[in-house]
C-alpha cells in the first residue's frame, strides 16, 4: 500500500510576514507594471485582511460594502471549507479597491468592452476571471527587492 502523507495546518504555517517598509516597496513597485491597477488591491487584501489567494480571486463586488458605517465591510469566502468571514475594510484596501473599480469602469467604457455581467473583482476587462497572478507577484517582488517565497501563499497574499 502506498504511503500517503497528510497535510496539517502546522506544516503550512506562515513563516514570512511583510514588514511595513516592504509593503510600501511592493505598492511602489506595482506602479512599474501593467498589472499596477489590480496588484495593490491583491497585496493589501493579503497584508491587511489575511486573504488567501483563493479568497481574493473569488471576491465579487457584491461582497464589498464600501459605505457600511463610513468605513466599509468585506465578506471573504473559503470555498474549500465553506467558511465565511466578514471584516471591516481597512482604509488602504478600500482606497485600492475603489481605484481598481474606477479603472475597470473607465477602461470598459473607453474601449467599449462588455464585462458580460461579471461581478468578479479580479477579472480581465471582458469579465473573464483572473486565475493566477503568480507572474505579476514575482515581478513586483523582484522590482521591490523582496525574495518571493516558493509558494505565493507563503506571505499572506
C-alpha positions in Angstrom: 0.0 0.0 0.0 1.3 3.5 -0.9 2.4 5.8 1.8 0.1 8.8 1.9 1.2 12.0 3.6 -1.4 14.1 5.2 -1.3 17.9 5.3 -1.5 19.5 8.6 -2.0 23.2 9.3 1.2 23.4 11.4 3.1 22.2 8.4 1.8 25.1 6.4 2.0 27.9 8.9 3.1 31.3 7.7 6.8 31.7 8.2 7.2 35.1 6.4 5.3 38.3 7.0 5.7 41.6 5.3 7.2 44.4 7.2 5.6 47.9 6.8 8.5 49.2 4.6 8.3 46.1 2.4 4.6 46.6 1.9 5.3 50.2 0.8 8.0 49.0 -1.5 5.6 46.4 -3.1 3.0 49.1 -3.7 5.5 51.4 -5.3 6.8 48.5 -7.5 3.2 48.0 -8.8 3.3 51.3 -10.5 6.0 50.0 -12.8 3.9 47.1 -14.1 1.0 46.7 -16.4 -0.7 44.9 -13.5 -0.3 48.1 -11.4 -4.1 48.6 -11.4 -5.1 45.4 -9.6 -2.0 44.2 -7.7 -2.1 46.9 -4.9 -5.6 45.6 -4.1 -4.4 42.0 -4.0 -1.4 42.8 -1.9 -3.4 44.8 0.6 -6.1 42.1 0.8 -3.4 39.7 1.8 -1.5 42.0 4.1 -4.3 43.9 5.8 -7.0 41.2 5.8 -5.1 37.9 5.6 -7.0 37.0 2.5 -5.8 33.9 0.8 -5.2 33.8 -3.0 -8.5 31.8 -3.3 -10.5 34.3 -1.2 -9.1 37.2 -3.3 -9.7 35.7 -6.7 -13.2 34.6 -5.9 -14.2 38.0 -4.4 -17.2 39.8 -6.0 -18.1 43.4 -5.9 -21.3 42.4 -4.1 -19.1 41.0 -1.3 -17.9 44.5 -0.5 -20.0 47.2 1.2 -17.9 50.4 0.8 -20.4 52.5 2.7 -21.0 50.5 5.9 -20.7 52.9 8.8 -18.5 55.1 6.7 -15.7 52.5 6.8 -16.9 49.5 4.8 -17.2 45.7 5.2 -15.8 42.9 3.2 -17.1 39.3 3.1 -14.4 36.7 2.3 -15.2 33.2 1.5 -13.2 30.0 1.7 -14.8 27.7 -0.8 -12.8 24.7 0.3 -14.4 24.5 3.7 -17.3 26.9 3.3 -16.1 29.3 5.9 -17.3 32.9 5.5 -15.8 35.8 7.4 -16.9 39.5 7.5 -14.3 42.0 8.4 -14.1 45.8 8.4 -12.5 47.2 5.3 -9.1 48.8 6.1 -8.6 52.3 4.6 -5.7 51.3 2.3 -7.5 48.3 0.9 -10.7 50.3 0.5 -8.9 53.0 -1.5 -7.0 50.5 -3.7 -10.3 48.6 -4.4 -12.1 51.8 -5.3 -9.3 52.8 -7.6 -9.4 49.4 -9.3 -13.2 49.5 -9.7 -13.0 53.0 -11.2 -10.2 51.9 -13.6 -12.3 48.9 -14.7 -15.3 51.1 -15.4 -13.3 53.8 -17.2 -11.4 51.3 -19.4 -14.6 49.3 -20.3 -16.4 52.5 -21.2 -13.4 54.0 -23.2 -12.7 50.7 -25.1 -16.4 49.7 -25.3 -15.7 46.3 -23.7 -18.6 44.3 -22.3 -17.9 42.7 -19.0 -20.6 40.1 -19.7 -22.2 40.8 -16.3 -19.2 39.6 -14.3 -19.2 40.7 -10.7 -15.7 39.4 -10.0 -13.4 42.0 -8.6 -10.3 40.5 -10.2 -11.1 39.8 -13.8 -10.0 40.8 -17.2 -11.8 43.7 -18.8 -14.1 41.2 -20.7 -15.2 39.7 -17.3 -13.1 36.5 -17.5 -11.7 35.5 -14.2 -8.0 36.1 -13.4 -6.9 32.5 -12.5 -3.4 33.4 -11.3 -1.3 36.4 -10.5 1.9 34.5 -9.8 3.9 36.1 -12.6 2.8 39.6 -11.6 3.5 38.8 -7.9 7.0 37.6 -8.7 7.8 40.6 -10.9 6.5 43.0 -8.2 8.7 41.3 -5.6 11.7 41.4 -7.9 11.2 45.2 -8.5 10.8 45.8 -4.8 13.9 43.7 -4.0 11.9 41.2 -1.9 12.6 37.5 -2.3 9.3 35.8 -3.1 8.5 32.6 -1.3 8.3 29.3 -3.3 4.5 29.3 -2.6 2.7 32.5 -3.2 0.5 31.9 -0.1 3.7 32.0 2.0 3.4 35.6 2.9 -0.4 36.1 3.2 -1.1 37.0 -0.4 
